[in-house]
Amino acid sequence: MSEVANLGLGLVGCGTVGTGVVRILQSSPDLLTRQAGKRLTLRRIVVRDPGKVRDTDLSAWPVSTDLTSIISDPDIHAVIHLVGGIEPARSGIISLLQAGKDVITANKALLYSHGEELFSLAKSLGRTICFEAAVAGGIPIISAVNTALTANEIVSIEGILNGTSNFILSRMLDRRQTYEEVLQEAQARGYAEADPAMDVDGTDAAQKLVILTRLAFGTSVSLDSIVRQGIQHIELLDLIVAAELGYRIKLLAASRLSQGGLEVSVQPTLVRADRSVALTSGAANFVAIEGNAVGVLKLSGAGAGQLPTASAVLADVVDYATGRAALTFAAMLRMQDRTPIALQPQEELTRRQYLRFTVADQPHVLADIADILGRNGISISSVRQDETEDRGDDTGVARLVIMTHRTTEGRLRAADAEIAELRSLRGPRIRMPISD
C-alpha cells in the first residue's frame, strides 16, 4: 500500500464500546485505511480506571486518567468520546471542542439533554460532532436521516429503539415467562443494567426518539411533552391475549406528522403480527422512516452491543477522515434552522385502545365500565373475559379485556379517572394503543 497520511485519534472511555473500537482498529487496519484514505492512528487513551481488566490489550498506547493529555497533543485531530451520562461527559466534550478537536460520541442521553448547546458550540468553533452510534447501535439511522433522505420531507419515524424492552417482550411471549423472570435473564445476558429503569420505563427509547425528531422535523421536544409509557406493568396475559387477537406488543417509538402537528409517543403498542416491526424479536432494533418521495424505508439490526456500536463509531471516524462528516454536520445544522412544528396536544391523539382490567367477579362490573366509557364518548369494539371459577361468593377475580374504536387520549384520561374510583377494581389496569 502506498504511503498515506496519518489521522491521529484519541479515545476517552474504554468500556464495552470503547474496547470494541480498539478491537476493530487492531483487527482491520488495512480496511479502515482504504475506506478513510488515511491511516487511523490511535495515540492516547483516557479512562477512569487504568487498572481495570479489559478483554483487549491496551499496552500499545499511553493510558491515563488525564484528559489534558489528549487536549494538549497537537497530533490528535479527532477524539472518540465514549463516556456515558451527563457529567463529566458534557464538560469533557466542551473542553475538547474548545481545544480544536472534533468529537465522535455515542452518548444519547447527553445529546438529548445538551445536544443543541454542544452543536451550537461546535458550529461557532468550526468543529464537527459525529454521533451515529447514539441511536439504534449498528443501524445507520442518523446517516439515513442526515444524508440518504435529504431530498424528502420526512412524514413519520416509527420503530423499536430499545433492545432490552424488545428482548423482554419477545421472551415473555415465546417462553410463556413472567416479566420478572425474563428481566433477570436480560440482566444475566448483559441486555439490562442492574437498574433497568431507563430501558423499561421508556426513557431510553424516548431520548433516542427526541434526537431523531430534531433531525427529521427540526423540532425540539422534551420527555414531559410526549406520551410516554413503559413495559414494566405488562403481564404475560396481555401478550397472550394480544397474540390470540393477531397482534404483538412492542415498545413503539413514533414521531409523525398528523393534522398539521407533530405526534410524538413512546408506548407499548399492539401491532399487527404480520408487520415488520412486529416480527422484530430479541434485542434487535427496527426503524421505519417514511419520506414523501421515497416511501417507507425499513432498517433493522443490532441496536446495541460491543461490535455493532463500535462499527457505527468507526463509520463516523471514516466519514470524518474523508471530509464527509464536516459537510454532513454543516448541512444538519442548516436543517435545524427550520420553523419548528407544533406538537399535537396529547389530549387530541386519536387511536384505538386495548384496555385490561382486573375486577371483582360480580354482576354489573362490565356494565359499570361500559357506562363510564360510553358517557365519555368511547365506543367499544370487542370485549373478552375468560371463564372464571364459580366460587359462590364475592372473592372471585376476573380479567376483562376491552378493545375500543378510535378515540382521543383526552377522553380516555377522563374515563380512566372515573374507572379508578370503582370499588370493583382488584388490581392494576393496563391501557395500550393499537397500531393497525
Backbone torsions as a table, in degrees:
resi	resn	phi	psi	omega
1	MET	NA	134.5	-180.0
2	SER	-66.5	159.1	-176.8
3	GLU	-64.1	132.5	178.3
4	VAL	-125.8	161.4	179.4
5	ALA	-72.6	155.9	176.0
6	ASN	-93.3	143.2	170.1
7	LEU	-113.6	110.8	-177.4
8	GLY	-78.0	129.8	-178.2
9	LEU	-122.0	147.8	168.6
10	GLY	-115.3	152.4	178.0
11	LEU	-126.1	122.4	177.3
12	VAL	-113.5	113.6	-176.3
13	GLY	96.2	120.2	-179.2
14	CYS	-134.7	56.5	173.0
15	GLY	-86.2	-140.0	-176.3
16	THR	-59.8	-53.0	-176.7
17	VAL	-71.9	-41.8	178.9
18	GLY	-60.0	-40.0	176.4
19	THR	-62.7	-39.2	176.8
20	GLY	-62.8	-38.5	176.8
21	VAL	-61.1	-46.6	179.5
22	VAL	-61.4	-41.8	-179.0
23	ARG	-62.2	-42.1	179.5
24	ILE	-69.1	-40.1	176.5
25	LEU	-59.6	-38.0	-179.7
26	GLN	-73.9	-36.8	-172.1
27	SER	-88.7	-22.2	-173.7
28	SER	-131.7	47.3	-176.2
29	PRO	-65.1	-39.8	-177.4
30	ASP	-69.0	-42.1	177.6
31	LEU	-60.4	-46.6	-179.3
32	LEU	-64.8	-36.5	178.1
33	THR	-64.6	-43.1	178.0
34	ARG	-63.0	-42.2	-178.3
35	GLN	-69.1	-39.2	-174.6
36	ALA	-87.1	-22.6	-174.0
37	GLY	75.0	4.5	178.0
38	LYS	-143.1	155.3	176.6
39	ARG	-84.0	119.4	-179.3
40	LEU	-79.2	110.9	-173.0
41	THR	-113.6	108.8	176.0
42	LEU	-78.1	121.2	-173.6
43	ARG	-103.2	-39.0	-176.8
44	ARG	-146.4	151.7	177.9
45	ILE	-127.6	132.1	176.7
46	VAL	-118.2	127.1	-179.0
47	VAL	-135.6	166.0	177.8
48	ARG	-75.2	-36.1	-176.3
49	ASP	-133.4	94.4	-179.1
50	PRO	-61.7	-23.5	-177.5
51	GLY	-84.4	-4.6	-178.1
52	LYS	-65.3	139.1	178.3
53	VAL	-77.6	127.1	179.8
54	ARG	-122.6	159.1	-175.7
55	ASP	-88.9	27.0	171.4
56	THR	-149.1	155.9	-175.0
57	ASP	-85.9	120.5	179.7
58	LEU	-105.5	11.7	-173.3
59	SER	-66.9	-15.7	-178.5
60	ALA	-78.0	-8.5	-174.7
61	TRP	-129.0	152.4	171.1
62	PRO	-67.0	125.3	179.8
63	VAL	-119.8	127.2	-178.8
64	SER	-147.7	-179.6	175.3
65	THR	-102.3	4.8	-169.1
66	ASP	-101.4	106.9	179.4
67	LEU	-63.7	-28.3	-179.0
68	THR	-65.3	-20.1	177.2
69	SER	-65.4	-30.2	175.5
70	ILE	-84.2	-42.6	-179.1
71	ILE	-58.6	-39.1	-174.8
72	SER	-87.8	-1.6	-179.3
73	ASP	-87.5	109.4	-176.5
74	PRO	-69.4	-15.1	-179.0
75	ASP	-91.4	0.6	173.5
76	ILE	-96.9	116.7	-176.4
77	HIS	-97.3	-34.7	-179.0
78	ALA	-135.1	149.1	-176.4
79	VAL	-124.6	125.9	174.0
80	ILE	-85.5	109.2	-172.7
81	HIS	-108.0	108.2	-173.2
82	LEU	-121.2	41.6	174.9
83	VAL	-94.9	131.3	-179.4
84	GLY	-86.4	176.4	177.6
85	GLY	76.7	-173.5	-176.0
86	ILE	-93.0	-54.2	177.5
87	GLU	-120.9	138.7	10.8
88	PRO	-88.4	13.5	-176.4
89	ALA	-60.3	-46.6	-178.8
90	ARG	-60.1	-50.8	-178.2
91	SER	-62.7	-38.8	179.9
92	GLY	-63.9	-44.7	179.7
93	ILE	-66.3	-39.4	176.8
94	ILE	-59.2	-45.0	179.6
95	SER	-61.5	-40.3	179.8
96	LEU	-66.3	-43.9	178.7
97	LEU	-61.9	-44.0	-179.0
98	GLN	-66.7	-23.6	177.7
99	ALA	-86.6	3.2	177.9
100	GLY	87.9	16.6	178.5
101	LYS	-98.4	139.5	170.5
102	ASP	-85.5	157.9	-168.1
103	VAL	-129.8	137.0	170.0
104	ILE	-115.9	123.7	-176.4
105	THR	-132.6	157.1	174.6
106	ALA	-121.8	16.9	-171.2
107	ASN	-89.1	92.0	-177.1
108	LYS	-69.7	-35.3	179.6
109	ALA	-63.8	-39.5	178.3
110	LEU	-67.6	-43.1	-180.0
111	LEU	-67.2	-33.3	175.8
112	TYR	-63.4	-47.6	-172.5
113	SER	-85.8	-29.2	-174.7
114	HIS	-134.3	17.1	-177.5
115	GLY	-58.4	-46.3	-178.6
116	GLU	-61.9	-40.8	178.2
117	GLU	-62.1	-46.9	-177.0
118	LEU	-69.8	-40.3	178.4
119	PHE	-64.3	-41.0	179.4
120	SER	-63.7	-41.9	178.5
121	LEU	-64.2	-45.9	179.6
122	ALA	-59.0	-42.1	179.4
123	LYS	-61.6	-45.2	-178.0
124	SER	-65.3	-26.9	-178.6
125	LEU	-96.2	-2.0	-177.7
126	GLY	71.1	29.9	-177.6
127	ARG	-108.7	171.3	-177.3
128	THR	-125.1	139.8	172.2
129	ILE	-119.0	127.0	177.5
130	CYS	-110.8	141.3	-173.0
131	PHE	-151.9	33.9	-179.9
132	GLU	-55.4	-38.6	-174.9
133	ALA	-76.6	-3.8	-176.7
134	ALA	-74.4	-21.9	-177.2
135	VAL	-130.7	125.1	172.6
136	ALA	65.3	27.1	170.5
137	GLY	52.4	-115.5	-175.1
138	GLY	-81.1	-4.0	179.0
139	ILE	-81.3	125.5	-176.2
140	PRO	-79.4	60.7	-175.3
141	ILE	-76.3	-36.4	179.0
142	ILE	-64.3	-44.0	177.9
143	SER	-61.1	-40.8	179.9
144	ALA	-60.9	-45.2	-178.1
145	VAL	-71.2	-42.8	-173.4
146	ASN	-79.5	-24.5	-175.5
147	THR	-127.9	-57.7	-170.9
148	ALA	-65.0	-29.1	-175.1
149	LEU	-110.4	21.1	-175.4
150	THR	-69.9	-13.9	175.4
151	ALA	-86.4	2.2	-176.2
152	ASN	-113.7	149.7	161.0
153	GLU	-86.5	122.6	179.3
154	ILE	-72.0	130.0	179.8
155	VAL	-97.5	-40.1	-179.4
156	SER	-158.6	154.4	170.3
157	ILE	-129.5	129.8	-178.6
158	GLU	-146.3	138.0	177.9
159	GLY	172.7	-173.8	176.7
160	ILE	-103.9	114.5	-174.7
161	LEU	-113.5	4.4	178.0
162	ASN	-133.1	110.7	-176.4
163	GLY	-69.2	-31.2	180.0
164	THR	-61.2	-49.6	179.6
165	SER	-63.3	-39.0	-179.3
166	ASN	-67.3	-38.6	176.2
167	PHE	-61.0	-45.6	-177.2
168	ILE	-63.2	-47.9	-178.5
169	LEU	-65.4	-40.8	179.3
170	SER	-64.1	-45.4	-175.6
171	ARG	-68.7	-39.5	178.7
172	MET	-56.7	-46.8	-177.9
173	LEU	-72.4	-45.2	-175.6
174	ASP	-63.9	-38.6	-174.3
175	ARG	-108.6	4.1	-179.7
176	ARG	53.0	48.2	179.6
177	GLN	-111.0	160.2	179.5
178	THR	-78.6	164.8	176.7
179	TYR	-56.8	-46.2	-177.1
180	GLU	-62.2	-40.9	-179.8
181	GLU	-64.3	-44.6	-176.8
182	VAL	-73.0	-35.4	177.3
183	LEU	-59.5	-41.4	177.7
184	GLN	-61.5	-40.9	177.6
185	GLU	-65.1	-41.7	179.4
186	ALA	-60.9	-39.2	178.0
187	GLN	-68.2	-39.8	179.0
188	ALA	-65.3	-33.3	179.5
189	ARG	-83.1	-7.0	-178.4
190	GLY	85.3	8.6	177.4
191	TYR	-78.5	-26.5	-178.0
192	ALA	-126.8	144.7	178.3
193	GLU	-75.0	168.1	174.4
194	ALA	-57.5	-38.5	170.7
195	ASP	-107.4	99.6	-172.8
196	PRO	-88.3	12.5	-169.0
197	ALA	-52.5	-48.4	-174.4
198	MET	-66.0	-28.0	177.1
199	ASP	-75.8	-48.1	-171.3
200	VAL	-85.0	-19.0	179.8
201	ASP	-93.6	5.2	175.5
202	GLY	91.2	-4.0	-175.9
203	THR	-65.5	-46.3	-178.6
204	ASP	-59.5	-49.2	179.5
205	ALA	-63.1	-38.3	-178.8
206	ALA	-66.6	-40.3	177.9
207	GLN	-61.8	-42.2	177.9
208	LYS	-65.5	-40.3	179.0
209	LEU	-64.4	-38.0	177.9
210	VAL	-61.0	-41.9	177.8
211	ILE	-61.6	-47.1	179.8
212	LEU	-64.4	-37.3	179.2
213	THR	-64.0	-41.0	177.9
214	ARG	-62.4	-42.6	-178.9
215	LEU	-70.6	-43.5	-172.8
216	ALA	-79.1	-36.0	-172.7
217	PHE	-118.2	-2.5	-179.7
218	GLY	66.2	26.9	-174.3
219	THR	-126.6	127.8	177.6
220	SER	-91.6	133.0	176.9
221	VAL	-131.5	155.9	177.4
222	SER	-107.7	161.6	178.6
223	LEU	-60.7	-33.6	-178.5
224	ASP	-68.9	-20.4	-174.6
225	SER	-92.7	-2.2	-178.2
226	ILE	-116.1	157.7	175.2
227	VAL	-75.5	120.3	-175.8
228	ARG	-136.0	131.5	-179.0
229	GLN	-148.6	141.4	-178.9
230	GLY	-98.5	-172.6	-176.4
231	ILE	-104.9	0.4	-167.9
232	GLN	-68.4	-15.1	179.7
233	HIS	-105.4	4.1	179.0
234	ILE	-76.7	134.0	179.0
235	GLU	-104.9	161.3	177.6
236	LEU	-55.9	-35.6	178.1
237	LEU	-54.8	-43.0	-179.2
238	ASP	-61.3	-42.9	-179.5
239	LEU	-65.5	-40.1	-179.4
240	ILE	-69.0	-45.4	178.9
241	VAL	-61.5	-44.6	178.8
242	ALA	-59.6	-42.6	180.0
243	ALA	-63.6	-41.2	178.8
244	GLU	-65.1	-25.4	178.3
245	LEU	-90.0	0.6	177.6
246	GLY	93.2	23.2	-177.2
247	TYR	-126.7	162.4	165.5
248	ARG	-121.5	146.7	177.1
249	ILE	-96.4	125.0	179.3
250	LYS	-131.4	145.9	172.4
251	LEU	-77.1	96.9	-170.3
252	LEU	-97.0	123.4	174.0
253	ALA	-100.0	126.7	-174.3
254	ALA	-140.7	136.7	174.9
255	SER	-137.6	117.2	-173.9
256	ARG	-148.2	151.9	172.8
257	LEU	-74.0	133.1	-177.9
258	SER	-151.8	118.0	176.7
259	GLN	53.4	41.9	177.3
260	GLY	81.4	-3.8	178.9
261	GLY	-121.0	-174.8	-178.0
262	LEU	-116.3	121.1	179.9
263	GLU	-100.6	120.7	-175.9
264	VAL	-128.8	126.8	-178.6
265	SER	-154.8	153.2	170.6
266	VAL	-133.2	110.5	-175.8
267	GLN	-151.0	149.0	166.0
268	PRO	-60.6	129.4	-171.4
269	THR	-135.6	139.8	173.2
270	LEU	-80.2	119.1	-177.1
271	VAL	-118.7	136.0	178.5
272	ARG	-50.7	134.5	-170.0
273	ALA	-64.9	-20.5	-178.3
274	ASP	-92.0	0.8	178.5
275	ARG	-79.9	151.4	-177.5
276	SER	-58.1	-40.5	-178.7
277	VAL	-65.7	-33.0	178.9
278	ALA	-70.9	-28.7	-178.5
279	LEU	-83.0	-4.8	178.2
280	THR	-77.9	115.4	-172.7
281	SER	-119.0	174.4	178.6
282	GLY	63.8	-146.1	-177.1
283	ALA	-90.6	12.9	-177.9
284	ALA	-71.7	157.2	172.3
285	ASN	-109.0	159.5	178.6
286	PHE	-147.4	135.8	176.3
287	VAL	-136.1	130.1	172.5
288	ALA	-115.3	124.0	178.4
289	ILE	-115.9	130.2	176.9
290	GLU	-108.1	123.9	174.2
291	GLY	-109.7	153.9	-175.6
292	ASN	-69.3	-19.4	179.5
293	ALA	-104.7	-45.2	-173.2
294	VAL	-82.3	-19.6	-173.3
295	GLY	85.6	-144.6	-175.1
296	VAL	-98.6	124.7	175.3
297	LEU	-107.0	126.7	-177.5
298	LYS	-114.6	130.7	179.7
299	LEU	-129.6	135.4	177.9
300	SER	-143.6	158.0	179.7
301	GLY	158.4	-166.4	-178.3
302	ALA	-70.4	119.8	-179.5
303	GLY	-90.3	-3.5	179.7
304	ALA	-158.7	-172.8	-179.9
305	GLY	106.3	155.9	-173.0
306	GLN	-59.6	-60.7	-173.0
307	LEU	-76.2	-39.0	176.0
308	PRO	-59.2	-42.6	179.8
309	THR	-71.3	-39.7	176.4
310	ALA	-62.0	-35.2	176.2
311	SER	-59.1	-43.6	179.0
312	ALA	-66.6	-38.7	177.6
313	VAL	-60.1	-47.7	-177.0
314	LEU	-73.9	-23.7	171.2
315	ALA	-62.9	-39.0	175.3
316	ASP	-64.3	-40.1	179.2
317	VAL	-62.5	-43.2	178.4
318	VAL	-64.2	-43.2	177.1
319	ASP	-61.0	-38.8	177.3
320	TYR	-63.8	-44.5	-177.3
321	ALA	-63.0	-35.7	-178.8
322	THR	-81.9	-11.5	-177.0
323	GLY	94.1	-7.1	-179.4
324	ARG	-66.0	-37.6	-175.4
325	ALA	-61.7	-41.9	-179.9
326	ALA	-62.8	-42.0	178.7
327	LEU	-66.2	-42.4	-179.3
328	THR	-66.8	-40.4	179.7
329	PHE	-63.6	-42.7	178.4
330	ALA	-64.0	-41.8	179.1
331	ALA	-65.5	-39.2	177.9
332	MET	-61.3	-42.5	179.5
333	LEU	-64.4	-36.5	176.5
334	ARG	-63.7	-39.7	-180.0
335	MET	-67.8	-25.9	-179.9
336	GLN	-74.2	-9.2	179.0
337	ASP	-83.3	3.1	178.4
338	ARG	-64.5	157.3	175.0
339	THR	-66.5	124.6	-178.9
340	PRO	-59.8	150.2	176.5
341	ILE	-95.1	132.1	-179.6
342	ALA	-64.9	140.5	176.4
343	LEU	-73.6	138.8	172.6
344	GLN	-65.1	126.5	178.6
345	PRO	-55.0	138.2	-176.9
346	GLN	-55.5	-38.6	-176.8
347	GLU	-65.5	-18.8	-177.2
348	GLU	-96.3	-3.7	177.9
349	LEU	-60.7	129.7	-173.4
350	THR	-119.3	118.9	-178.6
351	ARG	-153.9	161.2	166.7
352	ARG	-73.3	159.0	-175.9
353	GLN	-137.5	147.6	170.3
354	TYR	-103.3	124.4	179.4
355	LEU	-121.4	130.6	177.8
356	ARG	-128.6	127.8	-178.0
357	PHE	-122.9	142.9	168.5
358	THR	-105.9	116.6	-169.2
359	VAL	-135.0	165.0	173.6
360	ALA	-65.6	138.5	-179.9
361	ASP	-83.2	76.6	-174.5
362	GLN	-135.8	160.7	176.7
363	PRO	-63.8	150.2	171.1
364	HIS	77.4	-1.9	-179.9
365	VAL	-64.3	-48.9	178.2
366	LEU	-61.1	-40.0	-179.9
367	ALA	-62.8	-39.2	179.7
368	ASP	-63.5	-44.8	-179.5
369	ILE	-66.9	-43.7	179.7
370	ALA	-62.4	-36.8	178.9
371	ASP	-63.7	-44.6	179.2
372	ILE	-63.0	-44.8	178.6
373	LEU	-60.8	-44.8	-178.2
374	GLY	-63.3	-43.1	179.8
375	ARG	-64.9	-21.5	177.1
376	ASN	-97.6	13.7	175.0
377	GLY	74.2	26.8	-178.7
378	ILE	-106.5	119.0	-177.3
379	SER	-92.5	135.9	-178.6
380	ILE	-88.8	130.9	176.5
381	SER	-91.2	-42.2	178.7
382	SER	-156.7	158.2	178.3
383	VAL	-132.1	138.9	178.3
384	ARG	-136.2	129.5	171.2
385	GLN	-142.2	118.7	177.8
386	ASP	-68.9	152.8	-179.8
387	GLU	-62.1	138.0	-178.5
388	THR	-112.8	165.6	-179.9
389	GLU	-69.8	136.0	178.7
390	ASP	-84.2	95.9	-174.8
391	ARG	-88.2	-22.1	-179.6
392	GLY	77.1	10.1	175.3
393	ASP	-141.2	-165.9	-176.2
394	ASP	-102.4	22.5	-177.4
395	THR	-94.9	-7.3	-177.7
396	GLY	-70.8	152.8	179.2
397	VAL	-126.9	138.8	178.7
398	ALA	-125.0	151.8	174.6
399	ARG	-111.6	125.0	-172.5
400	LEU	-116.0	126.3	179.1
401	VAL	-116.2	126.8	178.8
402	ILE	-122.4	130.4	172.5
403	MET	-105.2	129.2	-177.8
404	THR	-102.0	163.3	165.0
405	HIS	-77.3	177.8	-178.5
406	ARG	-60.3	133.9	179.1
407	THR	-151.8	170.5	-176.0
408	THR	-92.4	155.5	176.1
409	GLU	-60.7	-37.1	-180.0
410	GLY	-62.1	-43.8	178.5
411	ARG	-64.7	-39.7	179.7
412	LEU	-64.5	-40.9	179.7
413	ARG	-65.7	-39.9	178.2
414	ALA	-64.0	-44.0	178.7
415	ALA	-65.2	-38.9	-178.5
416	ASP	-62.5	-38.3	178.6
417	ALA	-63.4	-37.2	178.0
418	GLU	-72.0	-43.5	-178.6
419	ILE	-61.9	-34.2	-179.4
420	ALA	-60.5	-21.4	-178.3
421	GLU	-88.5	-6.1	-178.8
422	LEU	-67.3	134.3	-179.6
423	ARG	-76.9	-10.9	-178.0
424	SER	-83.2	-9.3	179.5
425	LEU	-67.6	138.3	-178.1
426	ARG	-126.8	10.3	-179.6
427	GLY	177.8	-174.0	-178.1
428	PRO	-64.2	153.3	175.4
429	ARG	-118.8	149.5	-175.0
430	ILE	-121.2	139.5	174.2
431	ARG	-133.5	125.8	-180.0
432	MET	-137.7	142.1	175.4
433	PRO	-73.2	160.6	178.5
434	ILE	-116.4	127.6	177.8
435	SER	-113.0	104.5	179.8
436	ASP	-84.9	NA	NA
